[in-house]
Amino acid sequence: MSEIVRRIRLYMTDRMGLSEDEAAALRKRFLAQYGTALRGLQVECNVDAHDYLAFVHDVPVADYVASAPQLDAMLDRIPLPKAIFTNADAAHAGRVMDRLGVTRRFDKIVDIHALDYNCKPSPESYQILCSILGVSPQACILVDDMVRNLRPARELFGMTTVLVDGEKADGVDYVIGDVGELEHLVNRLLV
């Protein structure tokens, strides 16, 4: 993620002509106000989403992500349908999933394009997600590493929420130290 953040700032400096300080401040404001820099750039600067996403996701995934056969095996043992819900595009998510070796464990990728650029944590993104998946929110277990993405899922829609690699926070049902702990938690929830 740090490389993607660097590329977001690079996009703003190289493509938009902003200074480093302006780019950092604008990214921070857009993240707080719109949920992602992309959404703010679309709304306020009329940036083309496809061009932006191609630029910021042009990273050598293999340099940052290792194959994860244990994750693949654990996901296989969880007896639930699984989907990726991401503020990135499906192409980037697919590259990461391929590198991890878990692509076959997911039935669908619901990406920023499918969400009509309504990104987490906007309420619309969760509504669109459930519509695409054809499920009620209460039937979902949302796993994320950001509290701000989990709170609306739980508070507005009644999803069961799991924070990975975080500390107990208001508005989150469960916290696990590592995604490898998910199998045990899901097994407890299914009893």
N, C-alpha and C positions, 0 to 999 in steps of 0.2 A: 504493500500500500504506500510506503514512503516513496517508492519510485513513481507511482501514479500521481501522488501529490506533487512531486517535483515536475512531472510532465504537465500537470494542470497549470502550475505557475509558468512553466515554459511556454505553454500555449498562449497564456495571457500576455507575456512579455513579447514573444516573437510574432504572434499572429495579430495581437491587438495593440501592440506598441506601448504597453504599460510598463512602468518601472517595477523593479522587484518588490519594493514596499507597497506600491499600489496594488499589484497582483496579489500579494499576501493578504492585504486588508480586504480586498474585494472577495477573494475566495472565502475568507473567514465570515464575512457578512452574508454572502450567498448561502453558505452552509447553514448558518443559523436561521436565516430568513426563509430559504426555499428547500432545505434538506440536502441539496447538492449544488456544487458550483455550476454544473450544466444547466440546471433549471433556472438559476439566476441569470446565467448568460443568455439563455433562450428568451426569457421574459424581458430583461433590461437591455440586452445588446444584440438581439436577433441573430445569435450564433447558430450555425447549422449543426444539428446534433450528430449527424453521421460523420462529418469532418472532425468535430471535436472528439468523439469517442474513438475514431480510428487513430487520432494523434495521441491521446492520453493513454490508450491501451496498447500502444506500440512498444511493449516491453518484452524482454526475453524471459518469458515465464519460467523456463527451465533454470534460470539463474536464481530464482527466488522460491520456487516450489519444488519439493522433492516428491517422488513417488511414495504413496502411502498404502501399502498392501494391508496393513492392519486396519486402517480406516475403511478400505473396501470390504474387508471381511466383516467388520462390525456393522456396516450399513446393510450388508446382505442378511445379517441376523435380525435386523429390526423388521418386524412383520407388518409394516405400514407402507403405503405409497409415499413417495418422496418427490419433492419438487424444489428447484432452486428459485428463490425470490430475490432478485438482485437489482440494484441501481446501476449496474453495468449493462453492457449489451450481451446478447447470447453468444456472440463470437468469442468475446473475452472469457466469459464464464466457461464456455466449452473448452478453451485452451487450458484453463486452470484445472477443470475436471479431468481432462485427458491426461495432464501431467500427473495429477494425483492418482489416476487409475480408477476413478469412481464413476465415470460417465454412465455406465450401464445400470447403476443403482438409482438413477433419477428418471422419472417418467416425463418430466417437463421442465423447461427453463422459462420462467416468467421474468422477462427482462424489461429494461427501461422503455423499449419501444412498445412492447405489449401493454405496458402500464400507461401508454400515451403520455410519457414523460412525467407522470405523477409519481414521484419517488418516495420511498420510505423516508420519513415517517408520516407523510400526508395520509389522512384518512382515505382518500380516494384510491390510493395504491392498494390498500388492504381489501377494499370492496372489489376492485378490478381483479385482484389475485383470486379471491374466492369465486367470482363469476367465471373466470377462465378455468379454474380447477373443478367447478361444479360442486363445491362443498360449502357447508355452513362454517362460519368462523369458529364456532364452538367445537367443531370436529378437528381443528388444526392445532398442531404443536409447532410454534414458531421458535426456531433456534437462531440466535444472532449474537454477535459480539458487541453490540451497542445498545445500551439501555434506551436511548432515545428512539430506537426502532421497535423496541419491545413494548414500551408503555402504551402507546395507542392501540396496539394489537390486543392487549389485555383489557385496558380500560374501556375502549369504545366498542370492541367486537367480541370480547370474551374468549379470545384464543388463549390456550395454555402457552406460557412463555418461558423460554430457557435462555439464560445469559451464559455465554461461554467465556471463560477466562476473565471473570470480573468479580466484583464484590457484591454482596447482597444489596439490593436497591429497591426502593419503593416502586411499585408498579410492575414488578417482575416476580413470577411464581417460583422459579428455581434457578439456582446458580451452580454451574459445574466448572471445575478448574481447567478441564481439557475436554475437547470434543469426544475423546475416547470414553468418557464417562456417560455419554448419552445412552448407550445401550441399556445400562443398568437402570437409569432413570425411566426410560420408556417402558421397560419391563415392569417396574413398580406402578407406573401410571395405567398400564393395561390390565392389572390384576383386578 
